[in-house]
Amino acid sequence: MVCATSRSCASGDAPTTVLVAGDDSDSKAVLIASVQAGGLVGLDAGSLARAHELEALGFLQLTLAVTEKVGRNAGFAVVR
């Protein structure tokens, strides 16, 4: 997703959630901190084995945008 600002990456009232998967916990922590510094929510999604599931979510987002069901700046948010 490409966003000009973190505000353009909001999903309704919730900031877009960036899911991070990887096997190096230190690297994930650095990436999540960077995402949060940009005004988004970073969430540890588990090991690198989860990457294929995250790719499917990205494909869904692209499909919805191409078919104009959502805007090109649309995102997903985890609501707790």
C-alpha positions in Angstrom: 0.0 0.0 0.0 1.3 3.5 -0.8 0.0 6.3 1.5 1.0 9.9 1.4 0.4 10.2 5.1 -0.6 7.9 7.9 -4.0 9.6 7.9 -4.6 8.5 4.4 -3.9 4.9 5.6 -6.8 4.9 8.1 -9.5 2.2 7.8 -12.5 4.2 9.0 -11.6 5.5 12.4 -8.8 2.9 13.0 -5.3 3.3 11.7 -4.2 0.7 9.1 -2.6 -2.3 10.7 0.7 -3.5 9.2 1.2 -7.2 9.9 4.8 -8.3 10.3 6.0 -11.9 10.0 9.5 -13.1 10.4 11.9 -15.4 12.3 14.1 -12.7 13.7 12.3 -11.1 16.7 14.8 -8.2 16.9 14.2 -7.3 13.3 10.5 -7.5 13.7 10.7 -5.2 16.7 12.6 -2.6 14.7 10.2 -2.8 11.8 7.1 -2.6 14.1 8.7 0.5 15.9 9.2 2.2 12.5 5.7 1.5 11.4 4.3 2.9 14.7 6.5 5.9 14.4 4.8 6.6 11.1 1.4 6.6 12.8 0.2 3.1 11.8 -0.2 0.1 14.0 2.4 -2.6 13.7 1.4 -6.1 14.8 3.6 -9.2 15.1 1.9 -11.9 13.0 4.2 -14.7 13.9 6.9 -16.6 12.1 8.0 -16.3 8.5 5.8 -19.4 7.8 2.8 -17.0 8.1 4.1 -14.9 5.1 1.9 -16.8 2.5 -1.2 -15.9 4.5 -0.2 -12.2 4.6 0.5 -12.3 0.8 -3.1 -13.6 0.3 -4.4 -10.6 2.3 -2.4 -8.3 0.1 -3.8 -10.0 -3.0 -7.3 -9.5 -1.7 -6.6 -5.8 -1.1 -5.3 -5.4 -4.7 -8.3 -7.3 -6.1 -10.7 -5.1 -4.3 -8.9 -2.0 -5.5 -8.7 -3.1 -9.1 -12.4 -3.9 -9.2 -13.1 -0.5 -7.6 -14.8 -2.0 -4.5 -12.4 0.0 -2.3 -10.1 3.0 -3.1 -6.5 2.5 -4.0 -5.4 3.8 -0.6 -7.7 1.4 1.3 -6.2 -0.7 4.1 -7.1 -3.2 6.7 -7.3 -2.7 10.5 -7.2 -5.1 13.4 -9.9 -4.0 15.8 -9.4 -5.1 19.4 
